[in-house]
Amino acid sequence: MQRNRCFESWQRVLMVVLFAASVWTPMIASAQAIPSAEVLNRVIQEAYAKYKDVKDGATADYIPELAKVPSELFGLAIVTARGDVYTAGDVNYSFSIQSVSKPFTAALVMQEQGNANAIAEKIGVEPTGLPFNSILATQILKPVSVNPLVNSGAIASVSMVKAKDAQERFAKIMAFFQALAGEKLTVLEDVYKSEAATNQRNRAHAYILAASERIYSDPMEAVDVYTRQCSIGVTAKQLGVMGATLANGGVNPISGVRILETRYVPKVLAIMMMAGFYNESGMWAFTTGLPAKTGVGGGIVAVVPGKMAIVGFSPRVNDAGNSVRSMRAIEYITDQLEVNLFGSGR
């Protein structure tokens, strides 16, 4: 009898130990999974040196002001979920966020609506396999807007931000972006004016959405707010903190403030994985295996959930609108750190 009681006591102790291990082991593993400062600093410096002289690609010129950005600028940043920052190159230059803004506005809409499915139902989450500004995609794909990371869907996403007018709508977007970055941001007015004068294609997208009842505010108001959103200036470091907030489950790792509810983070990252590189999204997943978003301003933010954000900035973009130096550098860093979500190819 005594032996049985002892055995039961040890069983209870063992169960407690196993339960504690089940709770703490993933947390410990996550903390250990972030590479050391020495490794992160070495890898980012290697990536910068390896790709700083790449001449492939050219600055985007369909927005005239973007063509004026010095093409040799190149900066890299890694911001961990602990709030550590590692940089190389031109990381303090403020460039226009452009399409890198799209997943963050989608996140704001999810949080405001209190339901991630609002994006799926009113915009969509499927990739188009076509360029980001494709009018054809709105004609051959039945949902019209398809996903919030192409221009039609991004304009619809802006229209879903709850506001009584354009000023309030943009103010809410800017406040959300600033909270993600943990710093004050400003609109690059020269870029905004240049883009507003040449955004006829986006206006067409808005009217097509309106004709299909897939836009949720005045169409031209949504286009103007979207244009101003794309003209927000960010540095590679600031964008790194925005990405690291997603990596950290919605909590800004620098300020410690929760910006986005954790339950929306996987939904945002899923959209980024499927459509963040437009018609090169499949190749990006194949080579790098990280949810990411790119923009014609030259910025790319890639997210390693629970660990870090990796950011590249270089104005030279390829035909798909993706920064050539940034793509190669992030791919190199991902391979060296073995953080591809699908496993190391080594």
N, C-alpha and C positions, 0 to 999 in steps of 0.2 A: 504493500500500500504506500509506504513511504517512498519507495523507488518510483512508483507511478507519479506521485505528486512532484518529485524532483524532476522527472522527465517532462511533466507538463509545464513546470516553471521554466525549464530550459527551452521548451518549445515557444513559450511566450516571449522570452528574451530574444530568441532567434528571430521571431516574427517582427519584433520591434526593430532589431538591427537591420533586417532585410528591408523593412519599410523605410527606415531612415536612409539606407543606401539608395533605395529607389528614388527618393526625393533629392538627395544631395549629389549623387553621382553625375546626373546630367548637368547640374549647375557647375560642379567642379570641372567636368569635361569641357563645358562651354568656355569657362574662364581659361582653361589650359589651351583651348583651341585657338585663341588669339595669339599669333606669333609674338616673339619678344621684340622689344624696341630695336634692338640691334639688327634683327632680321628684317623688320619692316623698313627701317631706314636704309639698309643696304640694298634691298630689292628695288625701292623706289628710285634710288640714285642710279642703279644699273639701268633701269628702264628708261630713265631720262637720257642718260648718256648714249644708250643704244639707238634711240629713235629721234633725237633732237635734230639730226641733219637730214631726215627724210624729206624729200621734195614732192612726193606724190600728192595729187589733189590740188584744189584751188579754192580760194575764198568764194563763198556764195555771192553772186552778183544780181540775183533777181530782186533782192532788196538792196538798192544802191548803196546804202550806208554800210552794209556789211562788207562790201568790196573794199572799203577804206581801212579795215582792220589789218594791222601789220601781219603778214602771213607767217612770219618766223616765230611768233609767240608760241610758247609751249610750256604748259605747267601740269604737274601731277600732284595729287593729294590723296592720302589715305587717312581716314578718320575712323577710329575704332569705336565699338559700342561702349568702351570705357571712357571715351572722350579724349584719347590721345591723338595728336595730329602730327603727320609726317608729310613733308612737302619737298618738291624739287621744281626749279624753274619759275615761270611767270605765274605764280599762284595768287598774286595780289591785283592782277589786272581784272577790271570789271567788264565782263562781256555780256551780251544779251542772252538771256536764258533760252529764248525761243521755245522749241518743242519739248525741251527738258522739263518745262513747266507742266506739261499735260498730266502726268500721273499724280502730281501733287494737288491739282485742282480736282481731279477725279476723287482723290482721297477726301478732300473737303466736302464734296457733294455727298459721298457715302456717309460721312459723319453727320452732316446736316439732316440728311434724309432719315438717319437712324437705321439704314438698311442698305447693305452692299448691293442687293438685288435691284435697287433702283437704277443703277448704272446698266446692269444686264438687260433690264426690261425696257428702259427708255432710250438707251444708246446702243448697247451690244458689247460683246467682249471678244468677238472673233477677229483674227487677223485678215487683212484683205489680200495679201500677196502682191499688192500694187503700190506705187509711190504714195507718199504721205498726203499729197495734194490732189490725188486722182479724182477727176470728175467721173470718169468711167466707172469707178468703184461704186459710186452712188446710183448708177443706172443698172448695173448688172447684179448687184447684191440687194436682195429684197428689203432688208432692214434699213437701207440707205446710209445711216450713220455708222453702223457696224461696231466700232470700238472708240474709246475716248482718246486714243493716241494718234489717230489720223486727224487731219484738219476738220473734216465734217463732224466727227464725233467730239473733238475738242471744243468746237464752237457750241455744239449742243450741251456739252458739259458745263461750259461757262454760263449758258442760259439757265441751267438748273440751280445755280447758286441763288439762294433766297434773298431777294432784295427788291426794294420799291423802284429803284432807278439804277442807271449805269454807275453813278458815283458810289452808291452803297455797295453795289456788286463788286466793283474793283477794290474798294476799301477792304472788304472781307477777304478777298483773295490775297491782297498785299499783306494784311495782318497775319494770315495763316502762313504765308511764305516766310515772313520775318520771324515768326515763332519757331518755324522749322530750322531756320538758319541761326537763330539766336542773336541776330544783329539787324540793324536798320538797313533796309534796301531802298534803292531809288530806281525810278524809271529813266532809262537812257532816252531822253527826249528826241535827240537827232534820229535815233533808230525808229522810234515810234512814228515820227512825222514821215520818214522815208517809207516805212512799211504801210502806213495808213494811205499814202498817196499811190501805192502800187498793189493794193490787196483786192483787186477786182475779182480774182479767182475765189478768194474766201467769201466775198459777197455772194458770188454765184452759189457756193456751197450752202450759204445760209438760206437763200431763196429756195433751193432744192429741198432743204430740210423743211422749210415752212410749207411747201407744197405737199409734203408727205406727213405733215403734223408731227415732225420729229425734232422740233425746236420749241423752247418753253419760255421765251421772252421775245421781245421785238427783235427780228433778225439782224437788223443793222446795229442795234445796241449791243447784241451779243458779239458781233464781229469787231466792233470798236473796243469792247472790253478785252476780248481775246487778243487783239493787236497790242493793246497796252500791256497785257500780261506777258506776252512774248518779248516785250521790250524792257522788262525788268532786268537790271544789271546785277550779276553775281560774280564773285571770284571763285576760283577753284576750291579754296578753303571753305567758303560759305556753302557752296554746293555740296561739298563733302560732309558738312554737318547736317544738311538737309537729308542726304542719303543715309547717314549714320543714324538719324532719328528713325528711319524705317528699319534699319538693321537692329536697332535697340527696342523694337516692339512698339514704336510710337512715342518713346520718351527721348527728348533732346539730351544727348549724352554730355553736353557741356553745361546747360542750364539745369538739368535734372527735372525739367517740367514736362509733364505728359501733354503732347500736342495732338496725337491721334490715338483713338481707342485701338487696343491691340488686335481686336477681332477683324479690323479692316486691313491690317497690314498684309496678310497673306493674299487677299484679293487684289490689292494694288500690285504686289510683286508678281502675281500670276499674269496680270495684264501686261506688265513690263516684259516678262519673259516671252510672251507670245507675239507682242507687237512693238516692242521698244525700239527695234531697228528697222521698222517698216518692212520692205521686201528683202532685207538681208537678215531678218530675225532668225530664220532657220539656221543660217550659217553661223550667226553669233552664238546661238545655243549649242551648235555642234562643236565650235572651237573653244568657247569660253564657259558656257554653262552657268551664266549668272543673269538674273533679272537686271535689266539696264534700260536707260533712256538716253537718246541722243538728240541733238538739235543742230540746225544749220549755223548757229552761232559758233560752233566748234566745241561745245561741251558734251561730255558723256558722264553719266553717273551710273555705276554698277553697284549692286548691293549684295553682300554676303550675309544672309540672315544670322543674327546673333553675334556677328563678329565685326564687320566693318563695311564702310563704303569706299570704293575706289573711284577717283575722278580724274578725267583727263580733259585738258583744254588745248586745242590748236585749231586755228581757223581754216586750215586746208581740209576740205571735205571731198569725198568721192561723189560719183554720180547719184548715189542714193541719199546723199546729204549727211553722211556720217564722217566724223573727223578721222582722218587716216592715222595720224600719229597717235591720237588718243586710243583708237581701237587696238593698235599693235601694242602699245605700252600696257594697256589694261590686260590684254591677253597674256603678255609676258609675265606680269605680276601675278595674275591668277594661276598660271602654270607653276611659277616658282614657289608660291605659297600653298599650292595644291588645295585651292578652295572652290574649284569647280563643283557645283552641287551634284553633278552626276558621277563624280569620282575622278580621281587622277588618271590621266592617260599614260602615265609613266609605267 
